[in-house]
């Protein structure tokens, strides 16, 4: 399994304080990488780092706001002091916001420009742009690196109700392809993992009623998913290890790996 061995690699996981980012961080640690857990929530960040260390890995939490260049720069400097220059960057910050969700009480035309911009900031600017600007150039200068952005099935076929989120994630796809082309000569690979439906804090209200029973939306999603279930966070780890490995995915850049139970393959 040397093909997937990440021993000696240093991985920065922005948004590892969330369920999906945390699962990816743990998966990369199990493959041997040292993990810099980056996010705003101190309690969750320290808990993620502690789980990795309890499992025999090496990890530390570095507080940072992905929407603040100054905060990312400070975290980057601390990561370098503790671990050295990062080899892997995973951008897992993001999520939908009820303010830009179309519902029976809120029509599309009622979404304000301010809320739309805030959602784009969260998913595109903080979710990919600023972290890539902070950590990417050092990888380019060193002549190696892997950047993994987190997309969404909503980027490929815009979903009902989450219009701003779909549009922002589509922009992440475009940025990923742009950077893959720009940084390929420096051997810095930029790829995308596209999750399907993974219940998390930000979408739970759309998927489950207060009593825990499924909503009509959940029944629709599962009916459109050939594997007929939601994903589990740990099921993203394999794709992340593959894309992070400088050997297993040495000739892979600008591509997308779907982890969606077949959702985007389903038609009728």
N, C-alpha and C positions, 0 to 999 in steps of 0.2 A: 504493500500500500504506500510505498514511497512516493508514488505519483500524486497522492493527496496529502502528503506530510507537510504541515505548515510550521514545523519546528524552526525557530530562529526568526520567524516573520512577526512583525508588529502590526497589529490591526487596530484601527480607530473605528469605533462603532458609534456614530452620532444617532441618538434616539434609542440607545440600548436600555433606557429607562422604561420603554414600552414593551408590550408583550412580544411583538414580532422582532424588534431590534434586539431584545434580550435573548431570545431563542437563537438568533443568528450569532450573537456574541458567544453564547455557550457552545454552539456547534464549532465555531472557529477555534475556540480554546481547546476543545476535545481533540482537534486535529493538530494541536501543538503551538498555536499562535499565542503570543502575549497580547492581552486585550486592554485597550484603553476605553473604558466605559464613559461615554460623554452624554450629558443631558442636563436638564434644569432641575429635575427632582432629586434632591440629595438622598432621601431615604431609599427610593427605588434604585438609584444608581449604586449606592453602597451595597444594597442587598444583592444586586446582580453581580458585582465584583466578588462579594463574599461567597456566593454560590459557586462561582468559577474556581475560586481558591480552595473551597471545601472539596471540590471534585479533583483537586490536584493540579489545577491550572495556575497561571500567573495573570493577575488583573488588578486594576486600580481604577477608582472613579475620579473623573475630572469634570467639575461643574462648568457648564458653558451654555450660552443661549445661541442656537444656530442662526438666529436672525441678527446677531451682533458680530461684525467683523472683529471688533476689539476683544470680545469674549472668546471667540474662536482662536485668535492669535495667542491670547494668554494661555488657553488650554494646550495649544500646540507646543508652546515653549516648555510647559510643564511635562508634557508627554515626552518630549525629546530628552529632558533632564533625567527622567526616570527610566525610560525604555530605549531611547534612541530614535532615529528618524523612522516614521511609519512607512510600511510597505503596502498596506491595505487600508482602504477607506470604504466604509459602508455608510450610506446615507439613508437612515431609516426614520428620520423625523418627518412628521406630517400627519394628516388626518382630515376628516370632514368636519364641518362646523354646522350646527343646526341653523345658524343665521343665514346660510346660503343653501339650505335644503328646501326644495319646493314641496309644499304640503297642501292639505286642504285649506289651511289658514294663511299660507304664504304662497303667492303666485310668483312666477319667474320675474315678471315686471316689477315686483316689489323688492327684489334684492337690490340693496344699495351698492353704489360703486365702492364705498369704503369697505363693506363686508366682503365684496368680491376681491378687492385688492388684498385684504387681510388673508383670505384663503390662498391666494396665489403666493403671497409672501411665505406662508407656512409650508406649502407643498413644493414650491419651485425655488424661491429665493433661499429660504432656510433649509429646505429639503434636498437641495442639490447645488444650487449656484454658489452660495458663499462658502460652503465647505470645500467644494472643488477648487475655488479660487485660493483658499487658504492652504490646502494640503497638496493640491496637484502640482504646482510649480516645483516644489522640492523633489517630488517623484520624477518629474521631467529632468531636472538637473542631475539626479542620480542615475537616470537611465533605466529605471524599473519601477513597477508599481501596478496595483490593480484597484480600480474604483468600481464599486457596485452601487448603483442607484436602485431605489425601490419604486417600481411603477404600480400599476393597478390594471385589472381587467377593464376598469371603467375608462381607461385611456383609449382602448382599441374600439370599443363600441359604447359610446356615451350612454350611461345608465339614466333611467328616469330618476328625478328628484335631486340627484347630486351633481347638478350641472357644472358648478364652479370647480368641484373636486375633479370631475372628469376632464375638464379643460386644462386644469393645472397639471394633472398627471400626463396628459398628452404633451404638454410642453416639456416635461421631464424626459420623455422619450426623445424628443427632438434635441434637447441639450446633450443627452447621452450620446447620440449619434454624431453630433458636431464634435464633441470632445474626443470621441474615439478616433475620428479622422485627424484631428489636430495633433493629438499626442501619440499617435501610433509610431512615428519615426523615433520617438524617445523610448519606445518599449513600455509605454504606460497604457494599459488596457482599461477601457471604460465600457461596462456592460450594465444590463438591467435585469432584475428579477421582477416578474409580474405575478404577484399573488392573485388568487381568485378571492373567494370570500372566507375570511378568517374573523370570527367574532372577536371584537375588541371593545374597549371602553367607549370609543367615539362612535361606533355604529350599532351598539347593543340596543339602543332605543328604537332603531329602525327594524331590528330583527326579532326582538322579543317583547311581548307585552309585560306589564308590571308583575303579573303572576307567573312569568317564565314561559308561558305558552308561545308558540311561534306566531308571527304576524303573517298576513297574506303575502308580504314581500318575501319572507323566508320561504314559504311554500313555493313561490314563483322561482326563487333562486335555485332551490334544491331540485325543482322540476326541470331546470335548464342545465343542471350539472350532471353529466353522465355518471359520476361516482356517487351522486345522490347524498352528499354530506358536505359539511363545512371542513375547511382545513384546520389542522392543528399547528401552532406556531413552530414547533420543532421540525415540521416537514419542510420548512424553508432552508434548513441548515445545509442539506446536501448540495443544493444548487449554489449556496454561498461558498462552501468549501471548494467546489469545482472551479468557480470563477475566481476565487482568491488564489488558487494554486498556480505558481509560476511554471509548473510543469504540465499539469493536467489540462490547462486552458491556455497554453502558451501562444496559440494562434487564433484565439477567440477575442474579438473586440467589436464593439458596436452592435452587439446582438442582444437578444431577449430570451430569457428562459421563463416559460410559463409554469407556475405551480398553482394550478386552478382546477384540478379534478376534471379537466376537459371542458370547462365552461365556454371558452372561446372557440372550441371545435364544434359546439352544438348548434344546429340550425333548426331542423324540424324533426 
